[in-house]
Amino acid sequence: MWDVILGPIKDQNTFKERILHIRTSGLDICNTVKILHSITQVVKTMEDYKQKKSSLKNEVSAAFYNKNPIKEESVTEAAQGCSSDVSQQNKAPYSTAVPETTLTTKQLLQYWNTMNKKVKPIRLLFEIPETRTVEEQGSKYVTYKVVVIKSGTYDGSQAYVERRYSDFEKLHKSILRNFKEEIEGITFPKKIVAGNFMQEKIVERKLALMDYLGQLYAIKDIRESDEFIEFFFLPEVQEGYNCLRSGQYTRALNCLLNVLSLQEKLCMRYYDRLVLTLSAISVCCRDLGNLEDAYQFCEKGGLILPNHSHHRYLIPLLKVQLTLGNELGKDMRHLQKKVTELEEQCSCQSNLPSLKELVVQEYIQ
C-alpha cells in the first residue's frame, strides 16, 4: 500500500488514482490530502522551475538529516513558482515525463514536518508545581511557586517566582483598571473565606491561578503590558538593587540572575530592562572578583545596544567591558576604537557617570 502512496505523481490521472487508493485504504484523508496538495504544487512547475525545485529538494534532504536548515527564501521561491490554479490545468496539461527533481510524498512529508518545527511559535507556559504555607509574625499565608517555561523550544532555565494570593489580586486589579474590556470573559479566582489552608482548596486555587495567567498571556496587549510583565520580577529587582546598594553583592547577584532569566522570556522586545539587569549583574560580578563573568555580562549588554548609540548606558558599559578585557588579556583594539568614536560624538564626555553610578540610581523606592 505505501509503495503506491509514497511513489512520485506523473500526471493528473495518477493523482486521481492516488486519492482513490487513499480513500479505499482507510487512511487519514485530511492529513494525506494536505500532503498530496503540496505534491501537485511541485509537480505543476515541471521544467520551468527545475532549478528551484532541485535546490529545494537538496535543502529538504539536508534538513531531514539535520545537516542544514531549509532556507526561507528557497521555500518562498518554490511557492511563487507553484501559484497556478486548477483552471490553468486545461491550458497546460501535465507532462507524462517526470523530471528527476520531482519530490515523492515521503520527501514532502519530511519537508512538511521540518517546516512545522521551524515556524512553531515560542510561547510561555505558567506552571505552579509547588505551594508553601508560611507562618511569620502572627500571620499565616500560602505562597505559590510560579515557573515560567518556554514552549516550542528547549528551555533549560528554571526561572520562577513565589507569589501570594494577594499579589495575584493586585495584578488583577491593575489589569482590570487598564484592560477592563479585554478581560470581560476572564474570571479571577475568588477569595476563600474558610478552609484556606486545606490541601484540596490550595490545589483548586493553584490550578485556577495557572489558568488565569494563561488567559492573560493569550491577550497580546496584556502580555506586553508593564502590569503583567513586572508582576513576575519587580519585587525581586527591587530587592536585588537594594542589596547591591548595601554591598551585599552575592545576595544581589542571586536575585538578579533569576530576574534575568525571567526577563529573557517575558520582555525580549524591551531591551532597556535587559540592559539594566545585565549592567547590575556585571557590577556585582566585578565587585566579587569574577572578572570573566563580569566581562561576559557586559558584552551581552553591549550587543543589545549597537543600534542605540545615544543610550545613557552604552559608553559606561563599553568602558567597563574595555577595562575588564584588558585586565583579562583580551584583544580590545576594536572596542577601544569604538569607545573613542562614541566619546567624540558625545558633547559632555567628561561628565559621563560610571556604570556603577548609573546602576545604584535605579529602582530607588
C-alpha positions as CSV (number, residue, x, y, z in Angstrom):
1,M,0.0,0.0,0.0
2,W,2.7,2.5,1.0
3,D,4.7,1.8,-2.1
4,V,1.8,3.2,-4.1
5,I,1.2,6.2,-1.9
6,L,4.8,7.2,-1.5
7,G,5.7,7.0,-5.2
8,P,6.0,10.0,-7.5
9,I,3.0,11.5,-9.2
10,K,3.4,11.6,-13.0
11,D,0.2,13.2,-14.2
12,Q,-3.4,14.2,-13.3
13,N,-4.7,10.6,-13.7
14,T,-2.1,9.3,-11.3
15,F,-3.1,11.9,-8.8
16,K,-6.8,10.8,-9.1
17,E,-5.8,7.2,-8.7
18,R,-3.8,8.1,-5.6
19,I,-6.8,9.8,-4.0
20,L,-9.0,6.8,-4.7
21,H,-6.4,4.5,-3.2
22,I,-6.2,6.6,0.0
23,R,-9.9,6.5,0.4
24,T,-10.2,2.7,0.0
25,S,-7.2,2.2,2.3
26,G,-8.9,3.9,5.3
27,L,-6.1,6.4,5.8
28,D,-6.5,9.9,7.4
29,I,-7.9,11.8,4.5
30,C,-7.3,15.3,5.8
31,N,-3.5,14.9,6.5
32,T,-2.8,12.8,3.4
33,V,-4.7,15.1,1.1
34,K,-2.8,18.1,2.5
35,I,0.4,16.4,1.6
36,L,-0.8,15.5,-1.8
37,H,-1.9,19.0,-2.4
38,S,1.7,20.1,-1.8
39,I,2.8,17.4,-4.3
40,T,0.5,18.9,-7.0
41,Q,2.0,22.3,-6.5
42,V,5.5,21.0,-7.0
43,V,4.6,18.8,-10.0
44,K,2.8,21.6,-11.8
45,T,6.0,23.7,-12.1
46,M,7.8,21.0,-14.2
47,E,10.8,22.1,-16.3
48,D,10.2,25.9,-15.9
49,Y,11.2,25.7,-12.2
50,K,13.5,22.7,-12.3
51,Q,16.4,24.6,-10.8
52,K,14.3,26.0,-7.9
53,K,12.8,22.5,-7.2
54,S,16.3,20.9,-7.3
55,S,17.6,23.4,-4.7
56,L,14.5,22.9,-2.5
57,K,14.9,19.1,-2.7
58,N,18.6,19.3,-1.6
59,E,17.6,21.5,1.3
60,V,14.8,19.2,2.3
61,S,17.2,16.2,2.3
62,A,19.8,18.2,4.3
63,A,17.1,19.3,6.8
64,F,15.9,15.7,7.2
65,Y,19.3,14.5,8.2
66,N,19.9,17.6,10.4
67,K,22.6,19.0,8.3
68,N,21.3,22.4,7.2
69,P,18.0,24.3,7.8
70,I,15.8,25.0,4.9
71,K,16.3,28.5,3.6
72,E,13.2,30.6,3.9
73,E,13.8,32.3,0.5
74,S,14.1,28.9,-1.3
75,V,10.7,27.9,0.1
76,T,9.2,31.2,-1.0
77,E,10.6,31.0,-4.5
78,A,9.2,27.5,-4.9
79,A,5.8,28.6,-3.6
80,Q,5.7,31.5,-6.0
81,G,6.6,29.2,-8.9
82,C,3.7,26.9,-7.9
83,S,0.9,29.5,-7.9
84,S,-1.0,28.3,-11.0
85,D,-4.6,27.3,-10.2
86,V,-6.8,24.4,-11.3
87,S,-8.3,26.4,-14.2
88,Q,-4.9,26.5,-15.8
89,Q,-4.5,22.8,-16.0
90,N,-6.6,22.5,-19.2
91,K,-4.3,25.1,-20.9
92,A,-1.2,23.4,-19.7
93,P,-1.8,19.7,-19.1
94,Y,0.7,17.6,-17.1
95,S,3.6,16.2,-18.9
96,T,3.9,12.4,-18.9
97,A,7.7,12.8,-18.3
98,V,8.8,13.0,-14.7
99,P,11.8,15.2,-14.1
100,E,14.5,13.9,-11.7
101,T,13.7,16.6,-9.2
102,T,10.0,15.5,-8.6
103,L,9.6,15.1,-4.9
104,T,7.9,12.0,-3.5
105,T,5.2,12.1,-0.8
106,K,7.7,10.8,1.7
107,Q,10.1,13.7,0.9
108,L,7.3,16.2,1.1
109,L,6.2,14.8,4.4
110,Q,9.7,15.3,5.7
111,Y,9.7,18.8,4.4
112,W,6.3,19.5,6.0
113,N,7.4,18.3,9.4
114,T,10.6,20.3,9.2
115,M,8.7,23.5,8.3
116,N,6.2,22.9,11.1
117,K,9.1,22.7,13.6
118,K,10.7,25.7,12.1
119,V,7.7,28.0,12.3
120,K,6.3,26.7,15.6
121,P,5.7,29.8,17.7
122,I,7.5,30.2,21.0
123,R,5.0,30.8,23.7
124,L,5.1,30.9,27.5
125,L,3.5,28.4,29.9
126,F,2.9,29.2,33.5
127,E,3.0,26.3,36.0
128,I,2.6,26.2,39.7
129,P,4.3,23.0,40.8
130,E,4.7,23.8,44.4
131,T,2.9,25.7,47.2
132,R,4.2,26.6,50.6
133,T,2.4,27.5,53.8
134,V,4.2,30.3,55.7
135,E,3.7,31.4,59.3
136,E,5.5,34.6,60.4
137,Q,4.9,37.4,62.8
138,G,1.5,36.1,63.8
139,S,0.2,35.7,60.2
140,K,-0.3,32.7,58.0
141,Y,-0.5,32.5,54.2
142,V,0.2,30.3,51.2
143,T,2.9,31.1,48.6
144,Y,2.7,29.8,45.0
145,K,5.8,29.0,43.1
146,V,5.2,30.2,39.5
147,V,7.5,28.7,36.9
148,V,7.8,30.4,33.5
149,I,8.5,27.9,30.7
150,K,9.1,28.5,27.0
151,S,7.2,26.1,24.8
152,G,8.2,25.4,21.2
153,T,11.9,25.2,22.1
154,Y,14.2,23.6,24.7
155,D,14.1,25.6,27.9
156,G,16.8,24.6,30.3
157,S,16.5,27.5,32.7
158,Q,14.3,27.2,35.8
159,A,13.0,30.8,36.2
160,Y,10.5,31.1,38.9
161,V,9.0,33.5,41.5
162,E,6.9,33.0,44.6
163,R,3.7,35.0,44.9
164,R,0.9,35.1,47.4
165,Y,-2.8,35.3,46.6
166,S,-2.8,39.0,47.5
167,D,-0.1,39.5,44.8
168,F,-2.3,37.9,42.2
169,E,-5.2,40.1,43.5
170,K,-3.2,43.3,43.0
171,L,-2.3,42.1,39.5
172,H,-5.9,41.6,38.7
173,K,-7.0,45.0,40.0
174,S,-4.2,46.6,37.9
175,I,-5.2,44.7,34.8
176,L,-8.9,45.4,35.4
177,R,-8.2,49.1,35.7
178,N,-6.4,49.3,32.3
179,F,-7.8,46.4,30.3
180,K,-11.4,46.1,31.5
181,E,-12.9,45.3,28.1
182,E,-10.2,42.8,27.2
183,I,-10.7,40.6,30.3
184,E,-14.5,40.6,30.4
185,G,-14.5,36.8,29.8
186,I,-11.8,36.1,32.3
187,T,-12.7,35.0,35.9
188,F,-10.3,35.7,38.7
189,P,-10.3,33.0,41.5
190,K,-12.4,34.3,44.4
191,K,-11.1,34.7,47.8
192,I,-11.8,31.8,50.2
193,V,-13.3,32.8,53.5
194,A,-12.9,29.5,55.3
195,G,-10.6,26.5,54.8
196,N,-7.8,28.5,53.1
197,F,-5.2,26.0,54.2
198,M,-6.9,22.8,53.4
199,Q,-4.9,20.9,50.8
200,E,-7.8,20.4,48.4
201,K,-8.6,24.2,48.5
202,I,-4.9,25.0,47.8
203,V,-4.7,22.7,44.8
204,E,-8.0,24.1,43.5
205,R,-6.8,27.6,43.7
206,K,-3.4,26.7,42.3
207,L,-5.0,25.3,39.1
208,A,-7.3,28.3,38.9
209,L,-4.3,30.8,39.1
210,M,-2.4,28.9,36.5
211,D,-5.4,29.1,34.2
212,Y,-5.8,32.8,35.0
213,L,-2.1,33.6,34.0
214,G,-2.5,31.6,30.8
215,Q,-5.6,33.5,29.8
216,L,-4.0,36.9,30.5
217,Y,-0.9,35.9,28.4
218,A,-3.2,34.9,25.5
219,I,-4.2,38.6,25.1
220,K,-1.4,40.4,23.3
221,D,-1.9,43.9,24.8
222,I,-1.9,42.4,28.3
223,R,1.1,40.1,27.9
224,E,3.2,43.1,26.6
225,S,2.0,45.5,29.4
226,D,4.1,46.7,32.3
227,E,1.5,45.4,34.7
228,F,1.7,41.8,33.6
229,I,5.5,41.7,32.9
230,E,6.5,43.4,36.2
231,F,4.3,41.0,38.2
232,F,6.9,38.4,37.6
233,F,10.1,40.2,38.7
234,L,9.6,43.7,40.0
235,P,9.9,42.8,43.8
236,E,13.0,40.7,43.0
237,V,14.5,43.5,41.0
238,Q,14.0,46.0,43.9
239,E,15.4,43.5,46.4
240,G,18.5,42.9,44.2
241,Y,19.2,46.6,43.7
242,N,18.7,47.3,47.4
243,C,21.3,44.5,48.2
244,L,23.7,45.9,45.6
245,R,23.5,49.4,47.1
246,S,24.2,48.0,50.6
247,G,27.2,46.0,49.4
248,Q,25.5,42.5,49.6
249,Y,26.8,41.5,46.2
250,T,26.3,37.8,46.5
251,R,22.7,38.1,47.5
252,A,22.1,40.8,44.9
253,L,23.6,38.5,42.2
254,N,21.4,35.6,43.1
255,C,18.3,37.8,42.8
256,L,19.3,39.5,39.6
257,L,20.3,36.2,37.8
258,N,16.8,34.8,38.4
259,V,15.3,38.2,37.2
260,L,17.4,38.0,34.1
261,S,16.1,34.5,33.3
262,L,12.5,35.8,33.6
263,Q,13.2,39.0,31.6
264,E,14.7,37.0,28.8
265,K,11.5,35.1,28.5
266,L,9.0,37.9,29.2
267,C,10.5,41.0,27.7
268,M,12.9,40.3,24.9
269,R,11.3,43.1,22.9
270,Y,12.1,45.6,25.7
271,Y,15.8,45.8,25.6
272,D,16.1,48.6,28.2
273,R,15.1,46.3,31.1
274,L,17.6,43.7,29.9
275,V,20.4,46.2,29.6
276,L,19.8,47.5,33.2
277,T,19.8,44.0,34.6
278,L,22.9,42.9,32.7
279,S,24.7,46.0,33.9
280,A,23.8,45.4,37.5
281,I,24.9,41.8,37.3
282,S,28.2,42.9,35.8
283,V,28.8,45.3,38.6
284,C,28.1,42.6,41.2
285,C,30.4,40.1,39.5
286,R,33.2,42.7,39.2
287,D,33.0,43.7,42.9
288,L,33.0,39.9,43.8
289,G,36.2,39.5,41.7
290,N,34.6,37.4,39.0
291,L,36.1,39.3,36.1
292,E,35.4,36.8,33.4
293,D,31.7,36.7,34.3
294,A,31.5,40.5,34.6
295,Y,33.1,40.8,31.1
296,Q,30.6,38.3,29.6
297,F,27.5,40.2,31.0
298,C,29.0,43.5,29.8
299,E,29.4,42.0,26.4
300,K,25.8,40.8,26.3
301,G,24.6,44.3,27.2
302,G,26.8,45.9,24.6
303,L,25.4,43.5,21.9
304,I,21.9,44.7,22.7
305,L,22.7,48.3,22.2
306,P,24.5,48.7,18.9
307,N,21.6,50.4,17.3
308,H,21.0,52.7,20.3
309,S,24.2,54.9,20.2
310,H,22.6,57.6,22.4
311,H,21.6,55.2,25.2
312,R,22.9,56.5,28.5
313,Y,24.3,53.1,29.4
314,L,26.2,52.4,26.2
315,I,29.5,54.3,26.8
316,P,29.8,53.4,30.5
317,L,29.0,49.8,29.7
318,L,31.6,49.5,26.9
319,K,34.2,51.3,29.0
320,V,33.8,48.7,31.8
321,Q,34.0,45.9,29.2
322,L,37.1,47.5,27.8
323,T,38.7,47.7,31.2
324,L,37.8,44.1,32.1
325,G,39.0,42.9,28.7
326,N,42.4,44.5,29.2
327,E,42.7,43.0,32.6
328,L,41.9,39.6,31.2
329,G,44.4,39.9,28.4
330,K,41.9,40.1,25.6
331,D,42.5,42.0,22.3
332,M,40.4,45.1,22.8
333,R,41.7,47.3,20.0
334,H,38.4,47.2,18.0
335,L,36.3,48.1,21.1
336,Q,38.8,50.8,22.1
337,K,38.3,52.4,18.7
338,K,34.5,52.2,19.0
339,V,34.6,53.8,22.5
340,T,36.8,56.6,21.3
341,E,34.4,57.3,18.4
342,L,31.4,57.3,20.7
343,E,33.1,59.6,23.2
344,E,34.0,62.1,20.4
345,Q,30.4,62.1,19.3
346,C,29.2,62.8,22.9
347,S,29.5,66.5,23.7
348,C,29.6,66.0,27.5
349,Q,32.0,63.1,27.7
350,S,33.8,64.5,30.8
351,N,30.6,64.4,32.8
352,L,29.6,60.9,32.0
353,P,28.8,58.8,35.1
354,S,30.4,55.4,35.6
355,L,28.4,52.2,35.1
356,K,28.1,51.6,38.8
357,E,27.0,55.2,39.4
358,L,24.2,54.6,37.0
359,V,23.2,51.2,38.4
360,V,22.9,52.4,42.0
361,Q,20.4,55.1,41.0
362,E,17.9,52.5,39.5
363,Y,14.8,51.2,41.3
364,I,15.1,53.5,44.3
365,Q,11.8,53.2,46.2
